[in-house]
């Protein structure tokens, strides 16, 4: 199995389309490892991301004969799981990562926890010591099932070569169906090496797994009546809209009934930012007008959102006067954080259609739309850029957005750079925002950009990273070079873990403990050492030229953008605060 030949280039068919056409594998099964490989092929898997090792070696050996699948060797297991995670976000189908036992498996934990928080479809295959060694502290033994049980949707210790193929198929299906999420199969070496003639079938979920589709019709009828009678309705679109393939339904519903739309961070791209009904994004660093709309609405229709604390701020002040209609496929999310007056448990696409069928009249809310437009004028997303000050990060993001296609995929690490990318990019399509939402994993951007580019070779990919975040997974740049992937990494370099530094200045009296990084390397030179193109950006006048030079290069580029170290992310709502009382600058923050 070649590791390079089948990595997609920009003129090759889309990976997701390939997976949809996959047929069950009829290759001869000789060992448990062969069954694992056949099960993956039956699932339509085309790309796997991983790092070799002793306990997983039998599975790698079995993959050698499967030319339909391409394995991408990453520099570190954390890189493998983030790349697989991004692949799943972009395609909508589970990404696959592989690692050996012990440290290989534990190095996946951060990425598995990340996928679990964000409900990303992912399957992890981990090697394990032989069954009779388990519990004896054997070389590279870890209780992978015990470690990962709290952070997986499903995990299983494979016990039989006759059943291991079915175990893998079930894990893939569970990762994909209902509320998506990560699954894991732990593969003892004796199970994968032992002979079997068991032929795995197509992936199926257990008979007992029946995620809901349509919501309770009585509650849907009541919710529709409340929505029709609303004076100040708002739709809050979460990540479940995208994962449920419900973006078209959302857009039609909002237009038919004239209801303004705000997006959560995972829901970014569910509704076009340039639509007149869009209030863009909400939460701690959301737009002022988006947060004001939620804080003043009388009916809030939340679709596919878990109402996490970075969105809500203080629960008591979140949509305080609103009747809350909560649509979610997972009943555990209903009223977990925000009380749902009208709980609609079901698939986002189906429930939107239910509400559409029940609504006879659009709410009379022209005055409300006018108010939202007024807030847009009063609290625009702008920033100052004096000629005598260093380069502003917002300007870099805006310029990159201007010169790229609307369907460009943007990956990001975690920190200030992530917020600037989120705030100043114009989002028009789903599955174009690839980042760590709930867990907040620094180092996510570079491997995620690799997974995203392999998933969508015909789309442009750019990653915005911070200097601190980039240093955590910069080694994955070697993979982008090896695979000759056309992607760009923009390091918004302020020589600090910027969000920590911002909080220290705002809430810890300026005591900058362990947040400043004056010892970092020159990232453009580091990129060249890896074999990538390295570019340095320091002046606003050069931004567009440098961006175009990176985009035109055949292979990966890294732009080391030296930005204003004093620049902070605004608007900002202090943790647990009232979203209607957002700070637009440092003085506002001090006054809150």
Secondary structure, DSSP 8 states (H G I E B T S, - for coil): --SSTTS--TTS--HHHHHHT---------BHHHHHHHHHHHTT--EEEE---TTTHHHHHHHTT-TTSEEEE-SSHHHHHHHHHHHHHHHSS-EEEEE-STHHHHTTHHHHHHHHHHT--EEEEEEE--GGGTTTT-TT---HHHHHGGG-SEEEEE--TTTHHHHHHHHHHHHHSSS--EEEEEEEHHHHHSB------S----TT-----S--HHHHHHHHHHHHT-SSEEEEE-HHHHHTT-HHHHHHHHHHHT-EEEE-STTTTSS-TTSTTEEEE-STTS-HHHHHHHHH-SEEEEES----HHHHSSGGGTTTT-EEEEEES-GGGTTTSS--SEEEES-HHHHHHHHHHH--S----HHHHHHHHHHHHHT-------TTS-B-HHHHHHHHHHHS-TT-EEEE-SSHHHHHHHHHS---STT-EE---SS--TTHHHHHHHHHHHH-TTS-EEEEEEHHHHHHHGGGHHHHHHTT---EEEEEE-SB-HHHHHHHHHHSTT---S-B-TT---HHHHHHHHTSEEEEE--GGGHHHHHHHHHHSSS-EEEEEEB-TT----SB--TT--TTS-BSSHHHHHH-
